[in-house]
Amino acid sequence: MVWDLAVVGAGPAGATAALAAMRANPEAHVLLLDRAEFPRDKACGDGIAVHVADQLHALGAPQVLAGAPPVTGLRLTTPGGITAAGRPRRANHVVPRAEFDARLVAAAVDAGAQLRTAKVRTLTSDGARVVLDDRHSARVVVAADGANSTVRRLLGLPANQGAHLGIAVRGYAPGDPGAVEQRIDMVADGWPAYAWDFPTGTGLRNVGVGVARDRLRGGKTALHQRLLTLYPEVDAASLRAHHLPFSSSRPQPAHGRVLLAGDAASLINPLSGEGIYYAVVSGRLAGEAAIRRPDTAGAAYRRALQAMLGRHFAHTTTLARVIRHRPLVEAAVTVAAKRRAAYDELVEIALGQGLLHVGTLAQVLAAYRPERRWERIRAR
Ligand SMILES: Cc1cc2nc3c(=O)[nH]c(=O)nc-3n(C[C@H](O)[C@H](O)[C@H](O)COP(=O)(O)OP(=O)(O)OC[C@H]3O[C@@H](n4cnc5c(N)ncnc54)[C@H](O)[C@@H]3O)c2cc1C
């Protein structure tokens, strides 16, 4: 048979693509392939922005986050010791990916997608359809196979490099079941680098460290060591690292009848390392384009993605360059610490589709101090 849509990878991007396709046409034949059986673990901070909940609601799948305790606080601290802490306008969630992804896959399957366990290795196309592994024939394929995407490689698209690629390691540690604040501590060593401590609200914390790949010295072992030093209470057996392809360098998201979504399309926010929201949005747009306009799905998907996230990507790409100069980050967090509107703006830029506004930029520049001044603050 020829599937209306075949999706490679059943993480947030792929499962959402399958779910959105079934919502667009409940009669559609949608195949969802993953090399792993669910539930499966995924290296992640497990931070699920409230914007993801909005998408799940819109797709009629609010149950994916049902019962997840709200995480109401967000605290950001710079190496210079400046802290911006508060309650984002809406609460986020922290849900282990083993659980979140399995629930999202279940929602896609409940909606009618066919889930199969298979590792995709080859892809061919005759113009009218795409064939995976000489076995699965589809009118459109969504490649949602993550940061080391096989499909992207088969299309001849290079992987992200240098400053456009991050690497992070996460582990689980015991925590206070009542904790409701996500903490992000920026780290001077290997700048721009950060450590996080996210409570799940169930007595477990997800802790981790992340760094731009081109600033990592000593490889994955050094990264693991950094995490163990920062959080000695972490369960060493739970350590898991993975790459983060940042949206500051994105391939064309559509190639003929193959649409790239999520990490396979390099959609991770280069400022925050957040990728689940962008995976869910791109998966949704790709799934809808595949079902509604199979013969022009590529163009429809490109347009929809650009309309929804194009300006945001442009702003975060510029800011990703700017944050390499640490004093500007110290200044931005100083402004966010003092002004509620700037704090909210920062949260939206980091987690959703936010843009940097001119008024905030002017305030950041006014708060800017040269490097030495921040070094003095840190030394005190
Ligand atoms: C350490 C770390 C911390 C992070 N923290 C956060 C966070 O707190 N919040 C946030 O929003 N984002 C975070 N991210 C980013 C986030 O994890 C990703 O952006 C998100 O997982 C992308 O979803 P995806 O569906 O595109 O890819 P994935 O979640 O990677 O899913 C890809 C799927 O494809 C399958 N697959 C791969 N190859 C094949 C193949 N050949 N055939 C079949 N199946 C295949 C895999 O088994 C997997 O299930 C973090 C990333 C890292 C590495």
The ligand as a MOL file (V3000), in Angstrom:
LIG
                    3D

  0  0  0     0  0            999 V3000
M  V30 BEGIN CTAB
M  V30 COUNTS 53 58 0 0 0
M  V30 BEGIN ATOM
M  V30 1 C 20.6710 17.1570 27.4060 0
M  V30 2 C 19.5710 17.8870 26.6870 0
M  V30 3 C 18.6760 18.6760 27.4030 0
M  V30 4 C 17.5850 19.2710 26.7730 0
M  V30 5 N 16.6550 19.9200 27.5120 0
M  V30 6 C 15.5320 20.3780 26.9390 0
M  V30 7 C 14.4750 20.9040 27.7320 0
M  V30 8 O 14.5380 20.9390 28.9730 0
M  V30 9 N 13.3730 21.3680 27.0850 0
M  V30 10 C 13.2510 21.3190 25.7240 0
M  V30 11 O 12.2280 21.7780 25.1950 0
M  V30 12 N 14.2290 20.7860 24.9640 0
M  V30 13 C 15.3350 20.2930 25.5220 0
M  V30 14 N 16.2970 19.6930 24.7470 0
M  V30 15 C 16.0480 19.5520 23.2940 0
M  V30 16 C 15.0380 18.4210 23.0460 0
M  V30 17 O 15.4560 17.2520 23.6980 0
M  V30 18 C 14.8870 18.1520 21.5460 0
M  V30 19 O 14.7460 19.3840 20.8720 0
M  V30 20 C 13.6720 17.2730 21.2420 0
M  V30 21 O 13.8500 15.9820 21.7370 0
M  V30 22 C 13.4500 17.2020 19.7230 0
M  V30 23 O 12.4180 16.2920 19.4250 0
M  V30 24 P 12.4700 15.4540 18.0640 0
M  V30 25 O 11.1910 14.7260 17.9910 0
M  V30 26 O 12.8720 16.3310 16.9430 0
M  V30 27 O 13.7010 14.4430 18.2400 0
M  V30 28 P 13.9080 13.2640 19.3100 0
M  V30 29 O 13.1930 13.5630 20.5470 0
M  V30 30 O 15.3790 13.0380 19.3640 0
M  V30 31 O 13.2000 12.0210 18.6400 0
M  V30 32 C 13.7680 11.3900 17.5030 0
M  V30 33 C 13.2370 9.9730 17.4170 0
M  V30 34 O 13.7100 9.3950 16.2010 0
M  V30 35 C 14.0720 8.0410 16.4360 0
M  V30 36 N 15.0300 7.6890 15.3810 0
M  V30 37 C 16.2870 8.1670 15.2150 0
M  V30 38 N 16.8410 7.6270 14.1180 0
M  V30 39 C 15.9160 6.8000 13.5810 0
M  V30 40 C 15.9110 5.9560 12.4170 0
M  V30 41 N 16.9460 5.8890 11.5950 0
M  V30 42 N 14.7930 5.2380 12.1620 0
M  V30 43 C 13.7220 5.3010 12.9980 0
M  V30 44 N 13.6770 6.0730 14.1110 0
M  V30 45 C 14.7680 6.8370 14.3800 0
M  V30 46 C 14.6460 8.0500 17.8360 0
M  V30 47 O 14.5680 6.7600 18.4280 0
M  V30 48 C 13.7350 9.0710 18.5420 0
M  V30 49 O 12.6470 8.4520 19.1720 0
M  V30 50 C 17.4250 19.1240 25.3540 0
M  V30 51 C 18.3610 18.3940 24.6070 0
M  V30 52 C 19.4190 17.7700 25.2750 0
M  V30 53 C 20.3750 16.9390 24.4670 0
M  V30 END ATOM
M  V30 BEGIN BOND
M  V30 1 1 1 2
M  V30 2 1 2 3
M  V30 3 2 2 52
M  V30 4 2 3 4
M  V30 5 1 4 5
M  V30 6 1 4 50
M  V30 7 2 5 6
M  V30 8 1 6 7
M  V30 9 1 6 13
M  V30 10 2 7 8
M  V30 11 1 7 9
M  V30 12 1 9 10
M  V30 13 2 10 11
M  V30 14 1 10 12
M  V30 15 2 12 13
M  V30 16 1 13 14
M  V30 17 1 14 15
M  V30 18 1 14 50
M  V30 19 1 15 16
M  V30 20 1 16 17
M  V30 21 1 16 18
M  V30 22 1 18 19
M  V30 23 1 18 20
M  V30 24 1 20 21
M  V30 25 1 20 22
M  V30 26 1 22 23
M  V30 27 1 23 24
M  V30 28 2 24 25
M  V30 29 1 24 26
M  V30 30 1 24 27
M  V30 31 1 27 28
M  V30 32 2 28 29
M  V30 33 1 28 30
M  V30 34 1 28 31
M  V30 35 1 31 32
M  V30 36 1 32 33
M  V30 37 1 33 34
M  V30 38 1 33 48
M  V30 39 1 34 35
M  V30 40 1 35 36
M  V30 41 1 35 46
M  V30 42 1 36 37
M  V30 43 1 36 45
M  V30 44 2 37 38
M  V30 45 1 38 39
M  V30 46 1 39 40
M  V30 47 2 39 45
M  V30 48 1 40 41
M  V30 49 2 40 42
M  V30 50 1 42 43
M  V30 51 2 43 44
M  V30 52 1 44 45
M  V30 53 1 46 47
M  V30 54 1 46 48
M  V30 55 1 48 49
M  V30 56 2 50 51
M  V30 57 1 51 52
M  V30 58 1 52 53
M  V30 END BOND
M  V30 END CTAB
M  END
